[in-house]
Amino acid sequence: MFVDRVGRLPAGDTAPLYQQLQRMLRSAIERQVLAPDEALPPERDLANAYNVSRVTVRKALDGLVDARLLTRRQGAGTFVAARVEKNFATISSFTEDMHSRGRVPHSEWLARTEGTVAPEEAMALGLSPGSQVYRFTRIRYADGVSMALEYATVPASSLPGLDAVTESLYDALGADRPVRVLQRFRAVLFTDEQAELLNIDRNSAGLEIERRGYTQDGRTVEFTKSWYRGDAYDFVAELNVPPAS
């Protein structure tokens, strides 16, 4: 039976039921207990199997669909995506990634500015000197816990304005949403200023991620640098990055 393969909801877990179900399904997909292209039981059957409402099941599945771990086929049902990768390699936003993990994301904005492209940004984005860009600086949270500092730069031509970005940059980019990314990872120690912003201890270890996103026609539409705290974001351990020293 499906429950015997995937598991039962953990006893004593105080998280919302949809988060518990979502985390369990995600784990089963990543461990390939649920195989690529495998069909999930109908939502009604899942609700009965786990003694939850269909609304709970739909909410759990929606986050996994957003993270591209599941796909819905009209008239056929819900299936495990044909190609499943860990979220640090897939083209998902922070918001989508946190939803897929059953967590509630939000951001604290530090700055949203428009200006002339800087040399490093021009090289990363392939822009000419004098080009206009939008810069977004914020602290990312999940379930009220600080997760990362994020500094993103995008060509001004890719957005209607600074206010277009509310929670998800990728949603705001719309047709210019990246379809391919190049990411570089580096273990770091946080500076005093970074540690203060994240409300963590000085010299805490973390992970610096530099990310460039490319559109279907090959344009670079995103240049983002993020600093994730090592004790809060569980894919840091999955990367097998050596600790900062």
C-alpha positions in Angstrom: 0.0 0.0 0.0 1.0 3.6 -0.6 1.2 4.5 3.2 3.4 1.4 3.9 5.9 2.6 1.2 5.9 6.3 1.9 5.2 6.3 5.7 2.7 7.7 8.1 2.4 11.2 9.5 4.8 11.5 12.5 3.1 11.3 15.9 3.5 14.4 18.1 4.5 16.7 15.2 2.9 20.1 15.8 3.4 21.4 12.3 0.3 21.9 10.2 -0.9 18.7 8.6 -0.3 19.9 5.0 3.4 20.6 5.9 3.8 17.2 7.5 2.3 15.4 4.4 4.3 17.6 2.1 7.6 16.9 3.8 7.0 13.2 3.8 6.1 13.1 0.1 9.1 15.2 -0.7 11.4 12.8 1.2 9.9 9.8 -0.6 10.5 11.5 -4.0 14.1 12.5 -3.2 14.8 9.0 -1.9 13.1 7.6 -5.1 10.7 5.6 -3.0 8.3 7.3 -5.4 9.8 6.8 -8.9 9.9 9.4 -11.7 6.6 9.3 -13.7 4.9 7.3 -11.0 1.2 8.3 -10.5 0.1 9.3 -7.0 -3.2 8.0 -5.6 -6.2 10.3 -6.2 -6.5 13.2 -3.7 -9.6 11.5 -2.2 -7.7 8.3 -1.5 -4.7 10.2 0.0 -7.1 12.1 2.3 -8.7 8.8 3.5 -5.3 7.1 3.8 -3.9 9.8 6.1 -7.2 10.8 7.7 -6.9 14.4 6.6 -9.1 16.7 4.5 -8.9 16.9 0.7 -8.0 20.6 1.2 -5.0 19.5 3.2 -3.9 17.1 0.5 -4.3 19.7 -2.2 -2.3 22.3 -0.3 0.5 19.7 0.2 0.6 18.7 -3.4 0.4 22.3 -4.7 3.8 23.2 -3.0 5.4 20.1 -4.6 4.0 21.0 -8.0 5.4 24.6 -7.6 8.8 23.1 -6.9 8.5 20.9 -10.0 8.7 17.7 -8.0 5.2 16.7 -9.1 3.3 17.4 -12.3 -0.5 17.5 -12.9 -1.8 16.0 -16.1 -5.3 17.0 -17.2 -7.7 14.1 -16.8 -4.9 11.7 -15.7 -3.9 12.9 -12.2 -0.7 13.8 -10.3 2.6 12.3 -11.2 6.2 12.4 -9.9 8.2 14.6 -12.2 10.0 12.7 -14.9 13.3 14.3 -13.8 13.8 15.1 -10.2 16.8 17.0 -8.9 17.6 18.4 -5.5 16.4 22.0 -5.2 19.9 23.5 -5.1 20.2 22.3 -8.8 16.7 23.0 -10.0 15.5 26.3 -11.2 13.3 27.3 -8.3 13.0 30.5 -6.4 13.5 30.7 -2.6 9.8 31.1 -2.2 9.0 28.0 -4.2 11.8 26.1 -2.4 10.4 27.0 1.0 6.9 26.1 0.0 8.0 22.7 -1.2 9.6 22.1 2.1 6.4 22.9 3.9 7.7 26.2 5.3 6.3 29.7 5.2 8.6 32.2 3.5 8.7 36.0 3.9 11.2 38.7 3.3 12.4 41.8 5.1 13.4 44.4 2.5 16.7 46.3 3.2 16.8 48.2 -0.1 15.2 48.4 -3.5 17.1 50.7 -5.8 17.6 51.6 -9.5 21.0 52.7 -10.8 23.7 52.3 -13.4 25.3 48.9 -13.7 28.5 48.4 -11.8 31.5 46.7 -13.4 31.0 43.3 -11.7 27.3 43.4 -12.6 28.0 44.4 -16.2 30.3 41.4 -16.6 27.9 39.0 -15.0 24.8 40.2 -16.8 26.5 40.9 -20.2 25.4 44.6 -20.1 27.0 47.6 -21.6 28.4 50.4 -19.3 25.6 52.8 -18.5 22.9 50.2 -18.6 20.2 50.6 -16.0 19.6 47.8 -13.4 17.3 47.2 -10.4 18.9 46.0 -7.2 17.1 44.1 -4.5 18.5 43.5 -1.0 16.6 41.6 1.6 16.7 39.1 4.4 14.9 35.8 3.6 13.0 34.0 6.3 11.2 30.7 6.7 8.7 30.1 9.5 9.9 33.3 11.1 13.6 32.2 11.2 16.2 34.2 9.3 17.7 32.1 6.5 19.8 34.2 4.2 21.0 37.6 3.0 20.2 38.1 -0.6 21.6 40.7 -3.1 20.0 40.4 -6.5 20.5 42.5 -9.6 18.4 42.3 -12.8 18.4 44.4 -16.0 15.8 47.2 -15.7 14.4 46.1 -19.1 13.3 42.8 -17.5 10.8 44.4 -15.0 8.2 47.0 -15.2 9.5 48.7 -12.1 11.0 48.2 -8.6 7.6 47.6 -7.1 7.0 44.6 -9.4 8.9 42.4 -7.0 6.9 41.6 -3.9 7.8 38.1 -2.6 9.2 36.1 -5.5 11.6 37.7 -8.0 11.0 34.8 -10.5 7.2 35.5 -10.4 7.9 39.1 -11.2 10.2 38.3 -14.1 7.3 36.5 -15.9 8.4 35.6 -19.4 12.0 36.5 -18.5 12.1 33.9 -15.7 15.4 31.9 -16.0 15.2 28.5 -17.6 18.9 27.7 -16.8 21.1 28.7 -14.0 24.8 28.7 -13.2 25.6 28.5 -9.5 28.8 28.7 -7.5 29.1 27.7 -3.9 31.7 28.7 -1.3 31.9 28.0 2.5 32.3 31.2 4.4 32.4 32.8 7.8 29.8 35.7 8.2 31.1 39.2 8.8 30.0 41.0 11.9 27.5 43.1 9.9 26.0 40.0 8.2 25.7 38.1 11.5 23.9 41.1 13.1 21.4 41.2 10.2 20.7 37.5 10.5 20.7 37.6 14.3 23.3 34.9 14.6 26.6 34.6 16.4 29.7 36.4 15.0 32.0 34.2 12.9 29.2 31.7 12.2 29.7 29.4 9.3 27.6 29.6 6.2 27.4 29.2 2.5 27.8 31.8 -0.2 25.9 31.2 -3.4 26.5 33.2 -6.6 23.8 32.6 -9.1 23.3 33.7 -12.7 20.0 33.0 -14.4 19.6 32.7 -18.2 16.4 33.1 -20.3 15.4 30.7 -23.1 17.1 32.9 -25.7 20.4 33.0 -23.7 20.2 36.4 -22.0 21.5 36.7 -18.5 18.6 38.1 -16.5 19.6 37.5 -12.9 22.8 38.0 -10.9 22.3 37.1 -7.3 24.6 36.6 -4.3 23.2 35.0 -1.2 24.7 34.1 2.1 22.8 31.2 3.8 23.4 30.4 7.5 24.6 26.9 7.9 22.4 26.0 10.9 19.1 27.0 9.2 19.1 25.7 5.7 19.1 22.0 5.4 20.4 21.7 1.8 23.8 23.0 3.0 24.5 19.6 4.4 23.4 18.0 1.1 26.0 19.9 -0.8 28.8 18.3 1.1 30.6 21.6 1.2 33.6 21.6 3.6 33.2 23.8 6.6 34.7 27.3 6.6 37.9 27.7 8.5 
